[in-house]
Amino acid sequence: MPLTVSAKEDLAKTYAGKNITFIVPFGPGGGYDTISRTLAPYIGKHTGANVVLRNVTGAGGLNGMNTLWKAKPNGFTIGLITGIGACLNQIAGSKGVRFDIEKFTWFGRISPNFFSMAVSPNGSFKKIEDIITAKRPIKIGTTGAGAALTIAGRMMAKAFDFEVDFVLGYGSTGEIYIGVIRGDIDVAISAADSVLSQVKAGTLKPIFYLDMKKGKGYPDTPSFAELRPSKLIYAKAISNLGDMGRLIGGPPNMEKEKAAFLRDAIGKALNDPEFISDATRQNHDVDTASAEDVEKFVHEALNSPPEIIAVIKESFKTD
């Protein structure tokens, strides 16, 4: 709902000098934490408030998102929400989920979270066609059966009709990269922006970008735009999940005027040229979307076709 000029002025006075708690569902030092710390001063700039980060860790981000869900809807608590993780866990009916992602109060998206596939430059697979036509299952390292990268791998395999053998137990994507470099596994599937440092160093070679369009930073890497799979439904599902990425939200049923004020202020923060410059210097990709777009992304993901829901639920059963 649009705010009148007088309502904006009153709300600006309400927020001036007050503390906004910004919940981050992972520990200090990681990508979600650093982008949140980079964004926080700009939310402060556009609200007039002091933005204080609170790291709430555990359960793959669910603890932090559950904490945000239970927060008072008074307009003074916001949080980073991992769109893919939240949706996948909700679809699968994970016991740790205490929220309904569609009912968060949405403020916008920092960036999407598309995946890429990478191999060792010294390995036997040089391009995506080698994976598709392989005579044996492709070994893909993962942190868990229900992890987003695993589900992306399952959907890739179904889209292009190749066999996979997931190697579980890796503690992080960094460990997965090492596994590919050593030859323990064939492929790393990970967030496209996180693997770019390995690509620049020459230790990994990207062979596919998992989206319906070309990837930023991947000018020579094919995507679904160039290589159409036989089962397009799985390709579109991967792309839709990637659209969600790193989201900013608040607890449900937030006071309407405060929600509107924050939606406007956080939108300005996300598109502040100084924030984008700071984030880019730290190798964070910024590709914002509005609160209305986030609502659409979430609704589409939760209402995925039955074939996609089945893949997600099957993955979580074996986790």
C-alpha positions in Angstrom: 0.0 0.0 0.0 1.4 3.4 -1.0 2.2 5.8 1.9 1.2 9.4 2.1 3.9 12.0 2.5 2.9 12.7 6.1 2.9 8.9 6.9 6.4 8.6 5.5 7.5 11.5 7.6 6.0 10.1 10.7 7.5 6.6 10.1 10.9 8.2 9.4 10.7 9.8 12.9 9.6 6.4 14.3 12.7 4.7 12.9 15.3 7.4 13.4 18.0 6.2 15.8 16.1 3.0 16.7 17.6 -0.5 16.3 16.5 -2.9 13.5 17.6 -6.5 14.1 18.8 -8.1 10.9 18.8 -12.0 11.4 21.4 -13.9 9.3 20.8 -17.7 9.3 24.5 -18.6 9.0 27.7 -17.8 11.0 30.1 -14.9 10.6 32.5 -15.0 7.6 30.4 -16.8 5.0 28.9 -15.4 1.9 25.4 -14.8 3.5 27.0 -13.0 6.4 29.3 -10.8 4.4 26.7 -9.6 2.0 24.4 -8.9 4.9 27.1 -6.8 6.7 27.7 -4.9 3.4 24.0 -4.2 3.0 23.2 -3.3 6.6 24.6 0.3 6.6 22.6 1.1 3.5 19.4 -0.1 5.1 20.3 2.2 7.9 20.9 5.0 5.5 17.5 4.7 4.0 15.5 4.0 7.2 17.4 6.3 9.6 17.8 3.3 12.0 20.8 1.4 13.3 20.9 -2.0 11.7 22.3 -4.7 14.1 23.2 -8.1 12.7 22.3 -11.2 14.7 23.7 -14.5 13.5 21.3 -17.4 14.3 23.0 -20.6 13.1 22.1 -24.3 12.7 19.9 -26.7 10.8 21.2 -25.5 7.4 19.7 -22.0 8.0 16.3 -23.2 9.3 17.0 -22.0 12.8 17.5 -18.4 11.7 14.5 -18.5 9.4 12.3 -20.0 12.2 13.6 -17.2 14.6 12.6 -14.6 12.0 9.2 -16.2 11.6 8.5 -16.0 15.4 9.7 -12.4 15.8 7.3 -9.7 16.7 5.8 -8.2 13.6 6.5 -4.6 14.8 8.8 -3.6 11.9 12.0 -3.8 13.9 13.1 -7.3 12.9 14.1 -8.3 9.3 16.2 -11.2 8.0 18.0 -12.9 5.2 16.1 -15.9 3.9 17.7 -18.6 1.7 14.9 -18.9 -0.9 16.0 -22.2 -2.3 16.6 -23.9 1.0 13.4 -22.6 2.6 11.3 -23.7 -0.4 12.9 -27.1 -0.7 12.5 -27.9 3.0 8.9 -26.7 3.0 8.0 -28.8 0.0 9.7 -31.9 1.5 7.9 -31.4 4.8 11.1 -31.2 6.8 10.5 -31.5 10.5 12.7 -28.4 11.2 10.4 -26.1 9.2 8.3 -23.8 11.5 7.3 -21.3 8.9 5.2 -20.9 5.7 7.5 -19.1 3.3 4.6 -17.6 1.4 3.5 -15.7 4.5 6.8 -13.9 5.3 6.6 -10.1 4.7 8.8 -9.6 1.6 11.1 -6.7 1.0 13.1 -7.8 -2.0 16.0 -10.0 -3.4 19.7 -9.2 -3.2 20.6 -11.8 -5.9 19.5 -15.0 -7.5 21.4 -18.2 -6.8 21.9 -20.0 -10.1 24.1 -23.1 -10.3 26.9 -24.1 -12.5 28.6 -27.4 -13.3 32.4 -27.5 -13.2 35.1 -30.1 -13.9 38.8 -30.4 -13.6 40.7 -29.1 -16.7 42.8 -32.3 -16.4 39.8 -34.7 -16.2 38.3 -36.9 -18.8 35.1 -34.7 -19.2 35.8 -31.5 -21.1 32.2 -30.4 -22.0 28.6 -31.0 -21.0 28.1 -33.3 -24.0 30.8 -35.6 -22.5 28.6 -35.9 -19.4 25.4 -36.5 -21.3 26.9 -39.3 -23.4 29.0 -40.9 -20.6 28.9 -44.7 -20.5 29.0 -44.7 -16.7 27.3 -42.8 -13.8 28.7 -39.3 -13.2 30.2 -38.8 -9.7 28.9 -35.6 -8.2 30.0 -34.5 -4.7 27.5 -33.1 -2.3 27.0 -32.0 1.3 23.8 -34.0 1.7 21.0 -35.8 -0.2 18.5 -33.0 0.4 21.0 -30.2 -0.4 20.0 -27.8 -3.1 23.0 -28.7 -5.3 22.0 -32.4 -5.1 18.4 -31.6 -6.2 19.8 -29.5 -9.0 22.0 -32.4 -10.0 19.1 -34.8 -10.0 17.1 -32.5 -12.2 20.0 -32.1 -14.6 20.3 -35.9 -14.9 16.6 -36.2 -15.6 16.6 -33.3 -18.1 19.4 -34.8 -20.2 18.9 -38.5 -19.4 22.3 -39.3 -17.9 23.1 -41.4 -14.7 24.5 -39.9 -11.5 26.2 -41.3 -8.5 26.1 -38.8 -5.6 29.1 -38.9 -3.2 27.8 -37.6 0.1 29.6 -36.3 3.1 31.5 -33.2 1.9 31.5 -30.5 4.5 31.4 -27.6 2.1 31.6 -26.6 -1.5 35.3 -25.8 -1.0 35.8 -29.5 -0.1 33.8 -30.5 -3.2 36.1 -28.4 -5.4 39.1 -30.2 -3.9 37.5 -33.5 -4.6 37.1 -32.6 -8.3 40.6 -31.3 -8.6 42.0 -34.5 -7.1 39.9 -36.7 -9.3 37.8 -38.2 -6.5 34.6 -37.0 -8.2 33.8 -35.9 -11.7 31.7 -32.8 -11.3 31.0 -29.9 -8.8 27.6 -28.3 -8.9 27.6 -25.1 -6.8 26.4 -21.5 -6.7 27.7 -20.0 -10.0 29.3 -16.9 -8.3 31.2 -19.0 -5.7 33.1 -21.1 -8.2 34.3 -18.2 -10.3 37.5 -17.8 -8.1 38.4 -21.4 -8.9 37.7 -20.7 -12.6 39.9 -17.6 -12.6 42.7 -19.6 -10.9 42.4 -22.3 -13.6 41.7 -25.1 -11.1 38.2 -25.7 -12.4 36.5 -25.4 -15.8 32.8 -24.5 -16.1 30.9 -26.6 -18.5 27.3 -25.6 -18.0 25.2 -22.8 -16.4 21.9 -24.0 -15.0 19.5 -21.3 -16.2 17.3 -20.5 -19.1 19.6 -17.7 -20.1 23.3 -17.0 -20.3 25.1 -16.6 -17.0 26.8 -13.4 -15.8 30.5 -14.1 -15.8 30.0 -17.2 -18.0 30.2 -15.8 -21.6 31.6 -19.0 -23.1 29.6 -21.5 -21.0 26.4 -23.0 -22.5 23.1 -22.8 -20.6 19.7 -24.2 -21.3 19.3 -21.3 -23.8 21.8 -23.0 -26.1 21.4 -26.7 -25.2 17.8 -27.6 -24.8 17.2 -30.8 -22.9 14.7 -33.5 -23.9 12.7 -32.9 -20.7 12.4 -29.1 -20.5 10.3 -29.3 -17.4 13.3 -30.1 -15.2 15.4 -27.3 -16.7 12.6 -24.7 -16.0 12.4 -26.0 -12.4 16.1 -25.5 -11.8 15.9 -22.0 -13.3 12.8 -21.1 -11.2 14.5 -22.2 -8.0 17.6 -20.1 -8.8 15.4 -17.0 -9.2 14.8 -16.9 -5.5 18.4 -16.8 -4.1 19.1 -14.4 -1.2 15.9 -12.8 -0.1 15.1 -10.1 2.5 12.0 -10.6 4.5 10.3 -10.0 7.9 7.9 -11.9 10.1 4.3 -12.5 8.9 1.5 -10.1 9.6 3.8 -7.0 9.9 2.0 -3.7 10.6 1.1 -2.5 7.1 2.4 1.0 7.2 5.8 -0.2 8.6 6.0 -3.0 6.0 5.4 -0.4 3.3 8.0 1.9 4.7 10.6 -0.9 5.0 9.7 -2.2 1.5 10.5 1.3 0.1 13.6 1.8 2.1 15.1 -1.6 1.6 14.3 -1.4 -2.1 16.3 1.8 -2.2 19.2 0.2 -0.2 19.4 -2.8 -2.6 19.6 -0.5 -5.6 21.9 2.1 -4.0 24.9 2.5 -6.4 27.3 2.6 -3.4 26.0 -0.7 -2.0 26.3 -2.3 -5.5 29.8 -1.0 -5.8 30.8 -2.3 -2.3 29.3 -5.7 -3.0 30.9 -6.0 -6.4 34.3 -5.3 -4.9 33.8 -8.2 -2.5 32.9 -10.5 -5.4 29.2 -10.5 -4.6 26.8 -10.6 -7.5 23.9 -8.1 -7.0 20.8 -8.7 -9.2 17.9 -7.3 -7.3 14.2 -8.1 -7.6 11.2 -6.4 -6.0 9.1 -7.7 -3.2 6.3 -8.4 -5.7 8.7 -10.5 -7.8 9.8 -12.4 -4.8 6.2 -13.3 -4.0 5.8 -14.6 -7.5 9.0 -16.7 -7.4 8.0 -18.3 -4.1 4.5 -19.1 -5.3 5.8 -20.7 -8.5 8.3 -22.8 -6.6 5.8 -24.1 -4.1 3.4 -24.9 -6.9 5.9 -26.8 -9.0 4.6 -29.6 -11.3 4.2 -33.0 -9.6 7.3 -34.4 -11.3 9.4 -31.7 -9.6 7.8 -32.2 -6.2 8.5 -35.9 -6.5 12.2 -35.3 -7.1 12.5 -33.0 -4.1 10.7 -35.3 -1.8 12.6 -38.4 -2.9 15.9 -36.6 -2.3 14.9 -35.7 1.3 13.8 -39.3 2.0 17.4 -40.5 1.5 19.0 -37.7 3.5 
